[in-house]
């Protein structure tokens, strides 16, 4: 049985304690993860169609099976996509090969990878921040600081509060996003949107958050 968002298998820490983050690879091994979508995120398509972001060096955090990474590559971006699930990376590489898209897929823990990679002009994640903040917000902000530089953009898709929905993505209030990510970035756009999945094509309530690291120290 495919797990719901509310009942994901949890990974264990090195000391055997239950982590606050799901065991991503276990979810892929069990079948289709509950967040899997039919294609690229509609909000990413919108941002690119509007020309808000120009082709540049981009890092995608938690690329899954690669739909968004492939889209970015097809739009002219130089894409590095990191994922810690071997199954997801294998599927992502197959997707890119079929599409004829050049993507550098990296099988690694993003925190380990972030210690030795250069800064990127754009960092993108589709649903990573709203999980990472639950485990260790400070650690995630430190990662964003190391992989960006003044002028870099950060684009994240985040679950939004919806009293009518009991499962789904972690829900984060707009003010909380502004307070947490505002420690590093200026908010350029926080727009309501929907995050669609194969099992819920109508989508879940979400935010599309486009931010930029200030060029002048704050």
C-alpha positions as a printed Julia matrix, in Angstrom:
218×3 Matrix{Float64}:
   0.0    0.0     0.0
   1.35   3.43   -0.91
   1.78   5.5     2.28
  -0.1    8.76    2.75
   1.64  12.01    3.58
   0.5   11.63    7.16
   2.03   8.16    7.59
   5.44   8.13    5.85
   8.16   5.69    6.86
  10.7    7.56    8.99
  14.45   7.23    8.77
  16.64   6.54   11.79
  19.53   8.67   12.96
  22.97   7.14   13.54
  21.98   6.69   17.2
  18.85   4.78   16.22
  16.46   7.58   17.05
  13.56   8.39   14.77
  14.28  11.39   12.52
  11.79  14.16   11.81
  12.37  13.64    8.09
  10.8   10.82    6.06
  12.93   8.02    4.66
  12.75   9.25    1.06
  14.3    6.18   -0.53
  11.96   3.84    1.34
   9.01   5.73   -0.11
  10.37   5.24   -3.64
  11.01   1.55   -2.97
   7.39   1.14   -1.85
   6.08   2.48   -5.17
   4.97   5.93   -6.21
   5.66   8.49   -3.46
   2.62  10.55   -2.47
   4.22  13.79   -3.69
   5.05  12.48   -7.2
   3.55  14.68   -9.92
   2.71  14.01  -13.55
   5.25  16.56  -14.79
   7.0   19.81  -13.89
   5.46  22.04  -11.24
   3.0   24.46  -12.81
   4.38  27.36  -10.79
   7.88  26.7   -12.06
   6.5   26.75  -15.61
   4.75  30.05  -14.87
   7.89  31.68  -13.45
   9.93  30.61  -16.48
   7.24  31.64  -18.97
   7.08  35.1   -17.4
  10.83  35.52  -17.87
  11.36  36.41  -14.22
  14.43  34.16  -14.07
  17.0   34.07  -16.85
  19.16  31.02  -17.68
  21.96  30.66  -15.14
  23.66  28.11  -12.88
  20.94  26.48  -10.8
  20.98  23.93   -8.0
  17.83  21.92   -7.35
  17.58  20.51   -3.83
  15.76  17.18   -3.67
  15.1   16.72   -7.37
  13.12  13.47   -7.04
  12.59  11.87  -10.44
  13.79  14.97  -12.25
  10.76  16.57  -13.92
  11.64  20.09  -12.8
  15.37  19.63  -13.43
  14.68  18.52  -17.0
  12.4   21.51  -17.6
  15.07  23.92  -16.35
  17.68  22.33  -18.61
  15.32  22.56  -21.59
  14.91  26.27  -20.83
  18.65  26.86  -21.03
  19.71  26.62  -17.38
  22.92  24.88  -16.31
  21.38  22.41  -13.86
  22.86  20.53  -10.93
  20.21  18.41   -9.21
  20.85  16.65   -5.89
  18.84  13.75   -4.48
  19.66  11.16   -1.82
  17.42   8.38   -3.17
  19.24   6.04   -5.6
  15.92   4.94   -7.12
  14.81   8.52   -7.72
  18.15   9.46   -9.28
  18.0    6.46  -11.62
  14.53   7.5   -12.77
  15.63  11.12  -13.12
  18.59  10.19  -15.33
  16.32   8.07  -17.52
  13.87  10.97  -17.82
  16.63  13.37  -18.84
  18.02  10.9   -21.38
  14.6   10.46  -22.98
  14.14  14.22  -23.14
  17.63  14.88  -24.47
  18.28  17.23  -21.54
  21.73  17.8   -20.07
  21.48  17.68  -16.26
  24.17  16.97  -13.7
  22.43  14.61  -11.28
  24.21  14.04   -7.96
  23.4   11.22   -5.55
  24.26  12.73   -2.19
  22.93  14.22    1.0
  22.39  17.9     0.24
  24.07  19.0     3.46
  27.2   17.02    2.62
  27.15  18.24   -0.98
  26.69  21.83    0.15
  29.98  21.81    2.04
  32.08  21.59   -1.12
  29.99  23.01   -3.98
  30.35  26.54   -5.28
  27.64  29.19   -4.94
  24.79  29.11   -7.43
  22.91  31.96   -9.04
  19.61  30.18   -8.4
  18.63  27.58   -5.8
  15.32  25.81   -6.3
  13.37  23.32   -4.26
   9.93  21.87   -4.75
   8.86  20.96   -1.24
  12.21  20.59    0.57
  12.12  23.68    2.81
   8.8   22.78    4.42
  10.29  19.46    5.6
  13.79  20.72    6.4
  12.51  23.45    8.71
  10.83  20.8    10.88
  14.09  18.94   11.43
  16.58  21.79   11.83
  15.81  25.24   10.44
  19.2   26.65   11.43
  21.02  23.89    9.57
  18.96  24.53    6.46
  19.52  28.3     6.57
  23.25  27.69    6.96
  23.11  25.49    3.85
  21.33  28.22    1.87
  23.93  30.75    3.01
  26.79  28.55    1.77
  25.28  27.67   -1.63
  24.18  31.2    -2.55
  25.91  34.55   -2.82
  24.75  38.18   -2.88
  22.32  38.53   -5.77
  21.42  34.81   -5.89
  17.75  33.85   -6.18
  15.94  31.25   -4.11
  12.71  29.73   -5.41
  10.77  27.35   -3.17
   7.33  25.76   -3.35
   5.84  25.41    0.13
   2.71  23.81    1.56
   0.16  26.41    2.74
  -2.4   26.19    5.56
  -5.66  24.57    4.52
  -8.08  23.59    7.32
 -10.04  21.39    4.9
  -7.06  19.09    4.23
  -5.76  16.79    6.96
  -2.98  15.08    4.99
  -0.65  16.46    2.36
   2.45  18.6     2.56
   3.58  20.28    5.79
   1.71  23.58    6.05
   3.55  26.86    6.64
   1.96  30.29    7.16
   3.06  33.16    4.93
   4.27  35.21    7.91
   6.37  32.28    9.1
   8.01  32.02    5.69
   8.8   35.73    5.74
  10.28  35.52    9.22
  12.36  32.37    8.64
  13.66  32.9     5.12
  13.78  36.67    5.62
  16.9   36.14    7.7
  18.78  35.6     4.42
  16.58  36.8     1.58
  14.39  39.64    0.41
  10.93  38.45   -0.64
  10.23  39.3    -4.27
   7.02  37.28   -4.58
   4.99  35.02   -2.3
   2.04  33.86   -4.33
  -0.71  31.33   -3.54
  -0.64  28.31   -5.84
  -1.43  24.6    -5.98
   0.97  21.67   -5.74
  -0.46  18.85   -7.83
   0.32  15.16   -7.37
  -0.61  12.04   -9.3
  -3.04  11.07   -6.58
  -4.43  14.6    -6.18
  -4.39  16.33   -9.6
  -6.37  19.3    -8.24
  -3.43  19.94   -5.95
  -2.77  21.07   -2.4
  -2.73  24.66   -1.21
   0.79  26.05   -1.47
   2.98  29.11   -1.79
   5.35  29.96   -4.62
   8.12  31.96   -2.97
  10.71  33.82   -5.02
  13.43  35.49   -2.99
  16.8   37.11   -3.55
  19.84  37.44   -1.36
  20.62  41.15   -0.9
  23.65  42.55   -2.65
  24.2   44.97    0.23
  24.69  43.48    3.74
  21.49  43.76    5.76
